[in-house]
Amino acid sequence: MACFVFYALLTGKVTAGVSPLMGIWLLGGFVVQLCVGLIELKEGNSTGGNVFTFFSAFFMLVTGLELILKFFAATNGWKIDARIDGWAWLALAIALTTWTPAYFKSPLTLCAVVVALDPALWIISLADMGAIARTPVPIAGVFLLIAGIFGLYTAAGVILNTEFGRTILPLGAPLIKPAPPSTTASH
């Protein structure tokens, strides 16, 4: 959902007047992603658990609240230097980029989600901080749409393949095969 609404906003399919509604949708997404992240961590999936909790906090909760705040700031004439968002998104872009290789061991469709997110986050952060022109921002929107489509496909594949006990939707082999479990006993 987040990728789709950001796609719509960044490519000009909707106006900035959607900010409060988009913020509310992102706050709803925060709840889902936080729950998923905590479950993943409890089940021992540190990559998924950390990324989901990270996304829930910063991409969903903070961005949702910021969109609502920025709407009220614009309607009330409050002066806000929003370039700080670019600096915050820069940290998020760096973090996700450095975590991307962990997704090379995931199904190919999930890896595609993260690989599409990386350039989108860099473009958004650099444009928001004023380091580059805003002209490539629609390209970031397209990358987000690609990530959203692969994310929904992956989720559908996981749900259907698990429920039917066979491949209904192929997810693609990981780029890097996970190491087999060790068969030697430790002494």
C-alpha positions as CSV (number, residue, x, y, z in Angstrom):
1,M,0.0,0.0,0.0
2,A,2.7,2.4,0.9
3,C,4.6,1.9,-2.4
4,F,1.4,2.5,-4.3
5,V,0.4,5.7,-2.6
6,F,4.0,7.1,-2.8
7,Y,3.9,6.2,-6.5
8,A,0.7,8.2,-7.0
9,L,2.1,11.2,-5.1
10,L,5.6,11.2,-6.6
11,T,4.4,10.8,-10.2
12,G,1.7,13.5,-10.0
13,K,-1.3,11.1,-10.2
14,V,-2.6,12.9,-7.1
15,T,-1.9,16.3,-5.6
16,A,-0.3,17.2,-2.3
17,G,-3.8,17.7,-0.9
18,V,-3.9,13.9,-0.3
19,S,-1.3,14.3,2.5
20,P,-3.7,13.9,5.5
21,L,-5.4,10.8,3.9
22,M,-2.1,9.3,2.9
23,G,-0.8,9.9,6.4
24,I,-3.7,8.0,7.9
25,W,-3.1,5.1,5.5
26,L,0.5,5.0,6.5
27,L,-0.4,5.0,10.2
28,G,-2.5,1.9,9.5
29,G,0.4,0.3,7.7
30,F,2.6,1.0,10.7
31,V,0.4,-1.2,12.9
32,V,0.6,-4.1,10.4
33,Q,4.4,-3.8,9.8
34,L,5.2,-3.5,13.5
35,C,3.2,-6.7,14.2
36,V,4.9,-8.5,11.3
37,G,8.3,-7.3,12.4
38,L,7.8,-8.5,16.0
39,I,6.6,-11.9,14.9
40,E,9.5,-12.3,12.5
41,L,12.0,-11.4,15.3
42,K,10.3,-13.8,17.6
43,E,10.6,-16.6,15.0
44,G,14.3,-15.8,14.6
45,N,14.2,-14.0,11.3
46,S,16.5,-11.1,12.1
47,T,16.6,-9.7,8.5
48,G,12.8,-9.6,8.0
49,G,12.1,-8.6,11.6
50,N,14.6,-5.8,11.7
51,V,13.5,-4.4,8.3
52,F,9.8,-4.6,9.1
53,T,10.2,-2.8,12.4
54,F,12.5,-0.3,10.8
55,F,10.0,0.3,8.0
56,S,7.1,0.5,10.4
57,A,8.7,3.2,12.5
58,F,10.3,5.4,9.9
59,F,8.5,4.8,6.6
60,M,5.0,4.4,8.1
61,L,4.7,6.0,11.5
62,V,7.0,9.0,11.1
63,T,6.1,9.7,7.4
64,G,2.4,9.3,8.2
65,L,2.6,11.8,11.0
66,E,4.8,14.2,8.9
67,L,2.3,14.2,6.0
68,I,-0.4,15.2,8.4
69,L,1.8,17.9,10.1
70,K,2.9,19.3,6.7
71,F,-0.7,19.6,5.5
72,F,-1.6,21.6,8.6
73,A,1.6,23.7,8.3
74,A,0.8,24.5,4.7
75,T,-2.8,25.4,5.4
76,N,-1.8,27.6,8.4
77,G,1.3,29.2,6.9
78,W,3.7,27.6,9.4
79,K,7.3,27.8,8.3
80,I,8.9,24.4,8.2
81,D,12.4,23.6,6.7
82,A,11.5,20.1,5.4
83,R,15.0,19.5,4.0
84,I,15.7,17.7,7.3
85,D,13.5,14.9,5.8
86,G,16.2,14.4,3.2
87,W,18.8,13.9,5.8
88,A,16.6,11.4,7.7
89,W,15.8,9.5,4.5
90,L,19.5,9.5,3.7
91,A,20.2,7.4,6.8
92,L,17.3,5.1,5.8
93,A,18.7,4.8,2.2
94,I,22.1,3.9,3.5
95,A,20.7,1.4,6.0
96,L,18.5,-0.4,3.4
97,T,21.3,-0.4,0.8
98,T,23.7,-2.0,3.2
99,W,21.1,-4.6,4.2
100,T,20.2,-5.4,0.5
101,P,22.8,-8.3,0.2
102,A,20.9,-10.2,3.0
103,Y,18.0,-10.3,0.6
104,F,20.1,-12.1,-2.0
105,K,19.3,-15.2,0.1
106,S,15.5,-14.6,-0.1
107,P,13.1,-15.6,-2.9
108,L,13.9,-13.7,-6.1
109,T,10.6,-11.7,-6.0
110,L,11.4,-10.4,-2.4
111,C,14.9,-9.5,-3.5
112,A,13.4,-7.5,-6.4
113,V,11.3,-5.5,-3.8
114,V,14.4,-4.4,-2.0
115,V,16.5,-3.8,-5.1
116,A,13.7,-1.5,-6.4
117,L,13.4,0.3,-3.1
118,D,17.2,1.2,-3.0
119,P,17.3,3.7,-5.9
120,A,13.9,5.2,-4.9
121,L,15.1,6.0,-1.4
122,W,18.3,7.6,-2.7
123,I,16.5,9.8,-5.1
124,I,13.9,10.9,-2.5
125,S,16.5,11.6,0.1
126,L,18.8,13.6,-2.2
127,A,15.9,15.5,-3.7
128,D,14.4,16.3,-0.3
129,M,17.7,17.6,1.1
130,G,18.2,19.7,-2.0
131,A,21.3,17.9,-3.2
132,I,19.8,17.1,-6.6
133,A,17.0,18.5,-8.6
134,R,13.4,17.2,-8.1
135,T,13.2,16.1,-11.7
136,P,14.1,12.4,-11.0
137,V,11.5,12.1,-8.2
138,P,8.9,10.6,-10.6
139,I,11.5,7.9,-11.4
140,A,11.6,7.1,-7.7
141,G,7.8,6.7,-7.9
142,V,8.1,4.2,-10.6
143,F,10.7,2.2,-8.6
144,L,8.2,2.3,-5.7
145,L,5.4,1.0,-7.9
146,I,7.7,-1.9,-9.0
147,A,8.6,-2.7,-5.4
148,G,4.9,-2.6,-4.5
149,I,3.9,-5.0,-7.3
150,F,6.7,-7.4,-6.4
151,G,5.7,-7.1,-2.7
152,L,2.1,-8.0,-3.4
153,Y,3.1,-10.9,-5.7
154,T,5.5,-12.2,-3.1
155,A,2.9,-12.0,-0.3
156,A,0.3,-13.7,-2.5
157,G,2.9,-16.4,-3.4
158,V,3.8,-17.0,0.3
159,I,0.1,-17.3,1.3
160,L,-1.1,-19.4,-1.6
161,N,2.0,-21.7,-1.7
162,T,1.8,-22.3,2.0
163,E,-1.9,-22.9,2.1
164,F,-1.9,-25.4,-0.8
165,G,1.4,-27.0,0.1
166,R,2.8,-26.6,-3.4
167,T,3.9,-23.8,-5.8
168,I,0.9,-21.9,-7.0
169,L,2.9,-18.7,-7.7
170,P,6.6,-19.2,-8.3
171,L,8.8,-16.8,-6.2
172,G,12.1,-17.6,-7.9
173,A,15.2,-19.1,-6.5
174,P,17.4,-16.9,-4.3
175,L,20.4,-15.3,-6.0
176,I,22.6,-16.8,-3.2
177,K,21.7,-20.2,-1.9
178,P,21.5,-20.3,1.9
179,A,24.2,-22.5,3.5
180,P,23.0,-25.9,4.4
181,P,22.7,-26.7,8.1
182,S,25.9,-28.0,9.6
183,T,25.9,-31.8,10.0
184,T,28.9,-31.9,12.3
185,A,28.3,-31.9,16.0
186,S,30.1,-29.3,18.0
187,H,32.4,-30.4,20.8
